[in-house]
Amino acid sequence: MLKNEKIRNVIFILLGVLMLLLKQHYNGPFPDIVKSYLGNFSISFAVYFLISFNSKYWKMNKLLTALIALLVVELFEVLNGFGVMTNVYDKMDLLANLLGILFALSIDLMIKNIFLKSRI
């Protein structure tokens, strides 16, 4: 993994954590939806980039990275926080997790395409 890619991943992880921390201060439209699901969305987003730091095999395959990240966050939801954290099960959390992973994957692929186009 390139040094710039590691820095980028750390920035995106911190962005996900920041969104989680700031959600309680949200005062815009649809506050109930945002306060209920932004945490799942943002942590799923961060988990995708956290997973990207691991195994050389799956970090090269962005779809595999996304599937592993999705598996982790969905299992966390279904298994009540792995017994480490209390978690209130809501089936819409599963959708928010999926959307967070898809958003992270989209950003990762866009950055990869921009990088590849700039090298041509």
The 8 nearest C-alpha neighbors of each residue, nearest first, counted from 0:
[[1, 4, 2, 5, 52, 55, 3, 58],
 [0, 2, 4, 3, 5, 6, 7, 8],
 [1, 3, 5, 4, 6, 0, 7, 8],
 [4, 2, 6, 1, 5, 7, 0, 8],
 [3, 5, 7, 1, 2, 6, 8, 0],
 [6, 4, 8, 2, 7, 3, 9, 1],
 [5, 7, 3, 9, 4, 8, 10, 2],
 [6, 8, 4, 10, 5, 9, 3, 11],
 [9, 7, 5, 11, 48, 10, 6, 4],
 [10, 8, 12, 6, 11, 7, 13, 5],
 [9, 11, 7, 13, 8, 12, 14, 6],
 [10, 12, 14, 8, 13, 9, 15, 7],
 [13, 11, 45, 9, 15, 14, 10, 8],
 [12, 14, 16, 10, 15, 11, 17, 9],
 [15, 13, 11, 17, 12, 16, 10, 18],
 [16, 14, 41, 45, 12, 18, 13, 17],
 [15, 17, 19, 13, 18, 14, 20, 12],
 [16, 18, 14, 20, 19, 15, 13, 21],
 [19, 17, 21, 15, 16, 20, 41, 22],
 [20, 18, 38, 16, 17, 22, 21, 41],
 [19, 21, 17, 18, 22, 16, 23, 38],
 [20, 22, 18, 24, 23, 19, 17, 25],
 [23, 21, 25, 24, 19, 20, 34, 18],
 [22, 24, 21, 25, 34, 20, 19, 26],
 [25, 23, 22, 21, 26, 20, 34, 27],
 [24, 26, 22, 23, 27, 30, 21, 34],
 [27, 25, 30, 24, 28, 29, 23, 22],
 [28, 26, 25, 30, 29, 33, 24, 31],
 [27, 29, 30, 26, 33, 31, 25, 32],
 [28, 30, 32, 31, 33, 27, 26, 34],
 [31, 29, 33, 32, 28, 34, 27, 26],
 [32, 30, 34, 33, 29, 35, 36, 28],
 [33, 31, 35, 30, 29, 34, 36, 37],
 [32, 34, 30, 37, 36, 35, 31, 29],
 [33, 35, 31, 32, 22, 36, 30, 37],
 [36, 34, 32, 33, 31, 37, 38, 39],
 [35, 37, 38, 39, 33, 34, 32, 95],
 [36, 38, 40, 33, 39, 41, 34, 35],
 [39, 37, 19, 41, 36, 40, 42, 35],
 [40, 38, 36, 96, 42, 37, 41, 95],
 [39, 41, 99, 37, 95, 96, 43, 38],
 [42, 40, 15, 44, 38, 43, 39, 37],
 [41, 43, 45, 44, 39, 15, 40, 38],
 [42, 44, 46, 99, 40, 96, 45, 41],
 [43, 45, 99, 41, 100, 103, 42, 47],
 [44, 46, 12, 15, 42, 48, 43, 47],
 [47, 45, 49, 43, 48, 44, 68, 50],
 [46, 48, 68, 50, 45, 49, 44, 65],
 [49, 47, 51, 8, 50, 45, 46, 12],
 [48, 50, 46, 51, 47, 52, 45, 12],
 [49, 51, 47, 52, 48, 53, 46, 68],
 [52, 50, 48, 58, 49, 53, 64, 47],
 [53, 51, 50, 49, 48, 54, 58, 5],
 [54, 52, 51, 50, 55, 58, 49, 57],
 [55, 53, 56, 57, 58, 52, 51, 50],
 [54, 56, 58, 57, 53, 59, 0, 52],
 [57, 55, 54, 58, 59, 60, 53, 63],
 [56, 58, 60, 59, 64, 54, 63, 55],
 [57, 59, 51, 60, 55, 56, 64, 61],
 [60, 58, 57, 56, 61, 55, 64, 51],
 [59, 61, 57, 63, 58, 62, 64, 56],
 [62, 60, 64, 63, 59, 58, 65, 104],
 [63, 61, 65, 64, 60, 66, 104, 57],
 [62, 64, 66, 65, 60, 61, 57, 67],
 [65, 63, 61, 67, 62, 66, 57, 58],
 [64, 66, 62, 68, 63, 67, 69, 47],
 [65, 67, 63, 69, 68, 64, 70, 62],
 [68, 66, 70, 64, 69, 65, 63, 71],
 [69, 67, 65, 71, 47, 70, 66, 46],
 [70, 68, 66, 72, 67, 71, 73, 65],
 [69, 71, 67, 73, 68, 72, 74, 66],
 [72, 70, 68, 74, 69, 73, 75, 67],
 [73, 71, 75, 69, 74, 70, 76, 43],
 [72, 74, 76, 70, 75, 71, 69, 77],
 [75, 73, 77, 71, 76, 72, 78, 70],
 [74, 76, 80, 72, 73, 78, 81, 77],
 [77, 75, 73, 74, 79, 78, 80, 72],
 [76, 78, 74, 79, 75, 73, 88, 80],
 [79, 77, 75, 81, 76, 74, 80, 82],
 [80, 78, 86, 76, 81, 77, 75, 82],
 [79, 81, 75, 84, 82, 86, 83, 78],
 [82, 80, 83, 78, 79, 75, 84, 74],
 [83, 81, 80, 84, 79, 85, 78, 86],
 [84, 82, 81, 80, 85, 79, 86, 75],
 [85, 83, 80, 82, 86, 81, 79, 75],
 [86, 84, 80, 79, 87, 83, 82, 81],
 [85, 87, 79, 80, 88, 84, 76, 75],
 [88, 86, 89, 85, 79, 76, 80, 92],
 [89, 87, 86, 76, 90, 77, 79, 92],
 [88, 90, 91, 92, 87, 93, 76, 77],
 [89, 91, 92, 93, 88, 94, 76, 77],
 [92, 90, 94, 93, 89, 95, 36, 96],
 [93, 91, 95, 90, 94, 89, 96, 39],
 [92, 94, 96, 91, 90, 95, 73, 97],
 [93, 95, 97, 91, 96, 92, 98, 90],
 [96, 94, 92, 40, 98, 97, 93, 39],
 [97, 95, 93, 99, 40, 43, 94, 39],
 [96, 98, 94, 100, 95, 99, 101, 93],
 [97, 99, 101, 95, 100, 96, 102, 94],
 [100, 98, 40, 44, 43, 102, 96, 97],
 [99, 101, 103, 97, 44, 102, 98, 43],
 [102, 100, 98, 104, 103, 99, 105, 97],
 [101, 103, 105, 99, 100, 104, 98, 106],
 [104, 102, 100, 106, 44, 105, 101, 107],
 [105, 103, 101, 107, 102, 106, 108, 100],
 [106, 104, 102, 108, 103, 107, 101, 109],
 [105, 107, 109, 103, 108, 104, 110, 102],
 [106, 108, 104, 110, 105, 109, 103, 111],
 [109, 107, 111, 105, 110, 106, 104, 112],
 [110, 108, 106, 112, 111, 107, 105, 113],
 [109, 111, 113, 107, 108, 112, 114, 106],
 [110, 112, 108, 114, 109, 113, 115, 107],
 [113, 111, 115, 109, 114, 110, 116, 108],
 [112, 114, 110, 116, 115, 111, 109, 117],
 [115, 113, 111, 117, 112, 116, 110, 118],
 [114, 116, 112, 118, 117, 113, 111, 119],
 [117, 115, 113, 119, 118, 114, 112, 111],
 [116, 118, 114, 115, 119, 113, 112, 111],
 [119, 117, 115, 116, 114, 113, 112, 111],
 [118, 116, 117, 115, 114, 113, 112, 111]]
